[in-house]
């Protein structure tokens, strides 16, 4: 994307409008109370609370609106393409809004471990064969500043902190650790001599050897898909599903996020309201230029 605004947290005060009818004057609530207040059910949710309760958070339309403004502003200077969200190929491998990669038996059969050979994407930018001159670069900077002036910056700082707290909680969550132990037991028949501590570190070098023998994602990227990798990836996907790894991780994240939200409900509500106001400008640009 052309634009990258400075993070800011809103200080607006906002009245709560809970769907559950809970006391809107409460400033602090327990996890279960927060879930009830907003109708969030971790057993059926597909995203963590910050994404479910603030639909505007990291909405791909934000970048699209900024690219539409860039496309208009750079007309006559350099060709700039605004790509509609969801237009990139293989969107089933990566959730556009959350940035989370998908992994299941079907994906494993086709791709092995997709992060080792990322699929091509369609990016909003000047064509690759165009040399960006200093004058073009200056125009891009100027257009970015104009977009910031019109749209402002996303009020995401608090939500980023809440999301980070959720991810931090995964490492110490007892249920996640229990599930990981179940995954390791499930993976035993696969015969992996260097099975890592958890699914997130798959695959090890015995399955996908790197050029220098050092196990890093960077050294393995671009490695051709082998029959062994596909076999292990499918085995891995089945074991993750069998023990409920993804669900356990989401539940751990959700519990931690709800706890943080409940400790400062007023700030969270202010952030929600700020995002609703911010999204109105995004919608206006898309209606005008999309």
C-alpha positions as CSV (number, residue, x, y, z in Angstrom):
1,X,0.0,0.0,0.0
2,X,1.1,3.5,-0.6
3,X,0.1,4.9,2.7
4,X,1.3,4.0,6.2
5,X,-0.1,6.3,8.8
6,X,1.3,6.9,12.3
7,X,-0.6,4.9,14.9
8,X,-2.9,6.9,17.1
9,X,-5.2,6.2,20.0
10,X,-8.5,8.1,20.3
11,X,-9.3,9.9,23.5
12,X,-13.0,10.3,22.5
13,X,-15.5,9.2,25.1
14,X,-18.4,7.1,23.9
15,X,-21.5,5.7,25.4
16,X,-21.9,1.9,25.3
17,X,-24.6,0.3,23.3
18,X,-24.5,-3.3,24.3
19,X,-26.8,-5.8,22.6
20,X,-27.2,-7.8,25.7
21,X,-28.7,-5.0,27.8
22,X,-25.9,-5.2,30.4
23,X,-25.3,-2.2,32.6
24,X,-23.6,0.3,30.3
25,X,-22.2,2.3,33.2
26,X,-19.7,-0.5,34.1
27,X,-16.1,0.4,33.7
28,X,-14.6,-3.0,34.4
29,X,-16.0,-6.5,33.6
30,X,-14.9,-10.1,33.9
31,X,-14.1,-12.1,30.7
32,X,-17.5,-13.9,30.7
33,X,-19.3,-10.6,31.3
34,X,-17.6,-9.0,28.3
35,X,-18.4,-12.0,26.1
36,X,-22.1,-11.8,27.2
37,X,-22.2,-8.1,26.8
38,X,-21.2,-8.2,23.1
39,X,-22.6,-11.6,22.2
40,X,-19.1,-13.2,21.6
41,X,-19.0,-17.0,21.7
42,X,-15.5,-18.4,21.6
43,X,-16.8,-21.9,20.9
44,X,-18.2,-20.8,17.5
45,X,-16.2,-17.7,16.7
46,X,-13.8,-17.7,13.7
47,X,-11.9,-14.6,14.7
48,X,-10.7,-13.2,18.1
49,X,-12.8,-10.5,19.9
50,X,-11.0,-7.4,18.5
51,X,-11.9,-8.5,15.0
52,X,-15.4,-9.7,15.9
53,X,-16.4,-6.7,18.0
54,X,-14.7,-4.0,15.8
55,X,-15.5,-5.0,12.2
56,X,-13.7,-1.9,11.0
57,X,-10.4,-3.0,12.5
58,X,-8.0,-3.8,9.7
59,X,-10.7,-3.8,7.1
60,X,-9.0,-4.3,3.7
61,X,-11.3,-1.5,2.4
62,X,-9.0,1.0,4.3
63,X,-6.1,0.2,2.0
64,X,-8.3,0.1,-1.0
65,X,-9.7,3.6,-0.3
66,X,-6.2,4.9,0.1
67,X,-5.1,3.3,-3.2
68,X,-8.1,4.8,-5.0
69,X,-7.0,8.2,-3.8
70,X,-3.4,7.4,-4.9
71,X,-4.7,6.3,-8.3
72,X,-6.5,9.6,-8.8
73,X,-3.7,11.7,-7.4
74,X,-1.0,10.1,-9.5
75,X,-2.9,10.3,-12.8
76,X,-0.6,11.7,-15.4
77,X,2.5,11.0,-13.2
78,X,2.6,7.2,-13.0
79,X,0.2,4.4,-13.5
80,X,-1.1,3.2,-10.1
81,X,-3.5,0.4,-9.7
82,X,-6.1,0.1,-6.9
83,X,-6.9,-3.5,-6.5
84,X,-10.3,-4.5,-5.1
85,X,-9.9,-6.5,-1.9
86,X,-10.3,-10.2,-2.5
87,X,-8.9,-10.0,-6.0
88,X,-5.6,-11.7,-5.4
89,X,-5.4,-15.4,-6.3
90,X,-5.2,-18.1,-3.7
91,X,-7.0,-16.0,-1.1
92,X,-8.0,-19.3,0.6
93,X,-4.4,-19.6,1.9
94,X,-4.4,-16.3,3.7
95,X,-7.2,-14.4,5.4
96,X,-6.9,-10.9,4.0
97,X,-8.1,-9.0,7.1
98,X,-6.3,-10.9,9.9
99,X,-3.3,-11.9,8.0
100,X,-3.6,-15.5,9.3
101,X,-2.6,-18.4,7.1
102,X,-5.0,-21.3,6.6
103,X,-3.8,-24.9,6.9
104,X,-5.9,-28.0,6.5
105,X,-5.7,-31.4,4.8
106,X,-6.8,-30.1,1.4
107,X,-4.2,-27.3,1.5
108,X,-1.5,-29.6,2.6
109,X,-2.2,-32.0,-0.2
110,X,-1.9,-29.3,-2.8
111,X,0.8,-27.0,-1.3
112,X,2.6,-28.9,1.4
113,X,3.5,-26.1,3.7
114,X,2.4,-23.0,1.8
115,X,4.7,-20.6,3.6
116,X,7.6,-22.3,2.0
117,X,6.4,-21.3,-1.5
118,X,4.1,-18.3,-1.1
119,X,1.7,-17.9,-4.0
120,X,1.8,-14.9,-6.3
121,X,-0.4,-12.0,-5.3
122,X,-1.8,-9.0,-7.0
123,X,-0.5,-5.8,-5.4
124,X,-1.6,-2.2,-5.8
125,X,1.4,-0.4,-7.1
126,X,3.0,0.9,-10.2
127,X,3.8,-1.8,-12.8
128,X,7.0,-3.7,-12.1
129,X,8.5,-2.5,-15.5
130,X,8.2,1.2,-14.6
131,X,11.3,2.8,-13.2
132,X,10.3,5.1,-10.3
133,X,12.1,8.4,-10.8
134,X,12.7,10.9,-8.0
135,X,9.9,13.1,-9.3
136,X,7.5,10.1,-9.2
137,X,8.6,9.2,-5.6
138,X,8.0,12.8,-4.5
139,X,4.6,12.7,-6.1
140,X,3.8,9.5,-4.2
141,X,4.8,11.0,-0.9
142,X,2.7,14.1,-1.6
143,X,-0.3,11.9,-2.5
144,X,0.1,9.9,0.6
145,X,0.1,13.0,2.7
146,X,-3.1,14.2,1.0
147,X,-4.7,10.8,1.7
148,X,-3.8,11.1,5.4
149,X,-5.2,14.6,5.5
150,X,-8.5,13.4,4.1
151,X,-8.9,10.1,6.0
152,X,-6.8,10.6,9.1
153,X,-5.1,7.6,10.7
154,X,-6.8,4.4,11.9
155,X,-7.5,4.5,15.7
156,X,-5.9,1.1,16.1
157,X,-3.3,1.4,18.8
158,X,-5.4,0.1,21.6
159,X,-6.7,-2.8,19.5
160,X,-3.2,-3.8,18.4
161,X,-2.2,-4.0,22.1
162,X,-5.3,-6.1,22.9
163,X,-4.6,-8.5,20.0
164,X,-0.9,-8.7,21.1
165,X,-2.0,-9.7,24.6
166,X,-4.0,-12.5,23.1
167,X,-1.1,-13.9,21.2
168,X,1.2,-13.6,24.2
169,X,-1.2,-15.6,26.3
170,X,-1.1,-18.6,23.9
171,X,2.5,-19.6,24.9
172,X,1.5,-20.1,28.6
173,X,-2.1,-21.4,28.2
174,X,-2.4,-24.8,29.8
175,X,-5.1,-26.0,27.4
176,X,-2.9,-25.1,24.4
177,X,0.0,-27.0,26.0
178,X,-2.2,-30.0,26.6
179,X,-3.4,-29.9,22.9
180,X,0.2,-29.6,21.7
181,X,1.2,-32.7,23.7
182,X,-1.7,-34.5,22.0
183,X,-0.5,-33.3,18.6
184,X,3.0,-34.6,19.3
185,X,1.6,-38.0,20.3
186,X,-0.5,-38.0,17.1
187,X,2.5,-37.2,15.0
188,X,4.6,-40.0,16.4
189,X,3.7,-42.5,13.6
190,X,5.0,-40.0,11.0
191,X,8.5,-40.9,12.0
192,X,9.9,-37.4,12.2
193,X,13.2,-37.6,14.1
194,X,13.4,-33.9,14.8
195,X,9.7,-33.2,15.5
196,X,9.6,-29.6,16.8
197,X,8.0,-28.6,20.1
198,X,4.8,-27.5,18.4
199,X,2.9,-27.2,15.1
200,X,4.0,-23.6,14.4
201,X,7.6,-24.8,13.9
202,X,6.7,-27.3,11.2
203,X,8.3,-28.5,9.0
204,X,11.8,-29.5,10.5
205,X,14.9,-29.9,8.4
206,X,14.5,-33.7,8.2
207,X,11.4,-33.1,6.1
208,X,12.5,-30.0,4.2
209,X,16.3,-29.8,4.2
210,X,17.7,-26.2,3.8
211,X,20.7,-25.4,1.7
212,X,23.0,-24.8,4.7
213,X,21.4,-27.1,7.2
214,X,20.0,-24.2,9.3
215,X,16.3,-24.5,10.1
216,X,14.8,-21.2,9.2
217,X,11.8,-20.2,7.0
218,X,14.0,-17.9,5.0
219,X,16.4,-20.7,3.9
220,X,13.6,-23.1,3.0
221,X,11.4,-20.7,1.0
222,X,11.3,-21.7,-2.6
223,X,12.2,-25.4,-2.0
224,X,10.3,-27.6,-4.4
225,X,7.4,-29.6,-2.9
226,X,8.6,-33.2,-2.3
227,X,6.5,-36.3,-1.8
228,X,7.8,-36.5,1.8
229,X,6.8,-32.9,2.6
230,X,3.3,-33.5,1.2
231,X,3.0,-36.7,3.2
232,X,4.1,-35.0,6.5
233,X,2.0,-31.9,5.8
234,X,-1.2,-34.0,5.4
235,X,-0.4,-36.0,8.5
236,X,0.2,-32.7,10.4
237,X,-3.0,-31.2,9.2
238,X,-5.0,-34.3,10.3
239,X,-3.4,-34.2,13.7
240,X,-4.0,-30.5,14.2
241,X,-7.7,-31.1,13.4
242,X,-7.9,-34.2,15.6
243,X,-6.6,-32.5,18.7
244,X,-8.3,-29.2,18.0
245,X,-5.2,-27.1,17.8
246,X,-6.6,-24.1,16.0
247,X,-9.6,-23.9,18.3
248,X,-7.5,-24.1,21.4
249,X,-5.3,-21.3,20.2
250,X,-8.3,-19.1,19.3
251,X,-9.9,-19.8,22.7
252,X,-6.7,-18.8,24.5
253,X,-6.4,-15.6,22.5
254,X,-10.1,-14.8,23.0
255,X,-9.9,-15.3,26.8
256,X,-6.9,-13.0,27.1
257,X,-8.4,-10.3,24.8
258,X,-11.7,-10.3,26.7
259,X,-9.8,-9.9,30.0
260,X,-8.0,-6.9,28.7
261,X,-11.1,-5.4,27.2
262,X,-12.9,-5.9,30.5
263,X,-10.2,-4.1,32.5
264,X,-10.8,-0.9,30.6
265,X,-14.2,-1.0,29.0
266,X,-14.4,2.8,28.6
267,X,-11.3,3.0,26.4
268,X,-12.4,0.0,24.4
269,X,-15.8,1.6,23.7
270,X,-14.1,4.8,22.8
271,X,-11.9,3.0,20.3
272,X,-14.9,1.2,18.8
273,X,-16.7,4.5,18.3
274,X,-13.6,6.2,16.8
275,X,-13.3,3.3,14.3
276,X,-16.9,3.6,13.3
277,X,-16.4,7.3,12.6
278,X,-13.1,6.6,10.8
279,X,-14.8,4.0,8.6
280,X,-17.3,6.6,7.3
281,X,-14.5,8.4,5.5
282,X,-13.3,5.1,4.0
283,X,-16.8,4.4,2.7
284,X,-17.2,7.9,1.2
285,X,-14.0,7.5,-0.8
286,X,-15.0,4.1,-2.1
287,X,-18.5,5.4,-3.1
288,X,-16.9,8.3,-4.8
289,X,-14.0,6.6,-6.6
290,X,-14.5,2.9,-6.5
